[in-house]
């Protein structure tokens, strides 16, 4: 019975991005924060992420709570690799450290942000991030100057066609309504 309780269950789910899939686990991948890896080199200190990059066609690995989102290159048939990905997740999770976040996510303390950026982050947390995170992605603010907000899409959002169209327009519209009518949101390459 103990073995069953420790077993890692994985539910594979599609995202709005046809090249990204969510792997929802019955245990945390990260206890707090998020982590996005775009290469094997970035994942050097995280065996689970590094192992996932060893699968052909994996372009990006994104960890958030109990979800791993994998973005694949366009020529990959995800259905063909799902069983191998699930196997990697199940074999690596027993030795995976869900507290490994500080170095990996490179997150900045919001206390050090300008009042404008703190307000923008609060608006995004309340309105935009829940939807993006529910789809296996997220958004990071890179900088804000001259009413231009430069953002980076993470996880499934990074290569999603709607991230530079409908999603971008929605984010900009919300920020114009709630923050500044002159703001422009600019996505920076993923």
N, C-alpha and C positions, 0 to 999 in steps of 0.2 A: 504494500500500500504506500509506503514512503517513496518508492521509486516513481509511482504514478504522480504523487504530489510535486516531485522535483522535475518531472518531464516538461520540456518546453513545447508548448503548443503554438503553432504558427498558422494564422489565417491569411491567405493571400488575397489582396483586394486591388482592383484597378483604381487609377486616379484619373482625373480629367486629362492628364497628359498621357498620350498613347505610348510614350516611351518610359514611363515611370510606374512602378508598382509598389504598394505598401505591403509590408509583412508585419501583421499585428500579432504581438506575443501576449502570453498570459503572465508575463513578468516584466519588470522594467528593464529597458535598455539603458536609460539614464534616469537617475533619481531627481535631477534638476537640470534645467537648461536644455541646450540642444547642441549638436555637433554635426558639422558638415565636412566631409572629406572629398576632395576632388582628384586625389591621386594616391597611389600606394605609398609614396613618400610622406604625405601628410598623415597617413594612417599607421605609420611605423610603430607608434606606442600603443596601438589598440589592435589586439590580435583579431577580434571579430571583424572590424572594418577592413583590416589588411587581408584577411582570408576571403572576404567578399570580393575584393578587387582582383583576386587571383582567378575569378571566374571570367571567361571571355565575354567581352562586351559591356562590362560594368563601367559606367562613366562617372557616377557620383554615388556616395553613400551618405545618407542623412539619418541621424538618430534623434528621436524626440519621444520622451516618456516611454511607452511600451511599443513604439513603432519604428521600424527600419524602412526607409524609403530608398529604393534603388532606381537610379536613372540609367537607362541602357543606351548604347549607341543605336542609331537608326536601323542598322542591318541585323539586329539581334531578334530572334524569336523568343520573347520572354517565356512563353508556355513551355518551350523546350528546356529552359534552364531553371524553372521554378523548383522542380524536385531537388536539384543539386543545391540551390540556394537555401531551401528549407533544411536540408541535411547539414549544411555548414552552420546555419544559425543554431540548430539543435545540438550540434557537437561542441560549439564554441561557447554557448551561453553558460554552461556550468563553471567556466573559468573566467568569464567576462566580469569586469568590475563596473557596475552601474554608477559608481561615484566618480568615475574618471571623467571630469568635465572641465576643470579650470584651464588646463593647458590646451585641451583639444578644441574647445569651442571658442577660445580667444575672445571671450565676452568682456565688454567694458562695463564698469559700474555706472549705472545711470545717475548716481549722485554727482558725478563729475561733468555731466552734460549741461549745456546751457539751458535756461528755462524754456526756450523755444523748442529745443530737441526733446526735453522731458515732456512737454505738452504733446508734441507729435507722437512720441512713443506711446503715451497714454491713449491717444485717439486710436492708433493702430492696434494696440492691445485689446481695446474694447470693441472695435468694429471690423477690422480686417484680419488680424492674425488667427482668430478662432477658425475661420473658414479655410484659410491657407493651411493651417496646421491639420485640420480635419482631412484635407486632401493630400497630406504627406509633404508639405512644404512650409515655407516661411519667408519672411522678408527682413533684411537687415538694412539699417540706415548707414550709409557710408559717410555722407557729409551733407550739411545744409548751409548754403551761402547764396546771397543775392536772390532769395525766394526760390532757389532751385534745390530740390531734395533729391540727392543721388542715392538710389537703393540697389540692393543686390538680392535677387531671388535665390532661395535655397531649396534643396530637395526637388520634389516633383515640379515645383514652380519654375525652376531654373531653365528648363527647355520647353516649357509648355507654351504652345502658340498663343493662348489667351493672356499670358502674363504681360505681353507687350501691347495688347489691344484692350479687350474688355476689362480685365482685372486692373490694368494700369489706369484706365479711365475712371473706374470706380474708386480706386484709391485717391486719385487726384480730386475727384468730385467731393468725396468725404472731407478731405483736408481743406478744400476751398470753402466748404460749408461751415466746418467747425474750427478752422484755424486761420486761414488767410486766403481771400479770394484771388490773390495774385500768385499763389504757389504753383510751381511746375514740378512734376515728378519725373525723374529721368532714370530709367533702368540702366545699370552698368553691366556689361557682359558677364555671362555665367559660364 
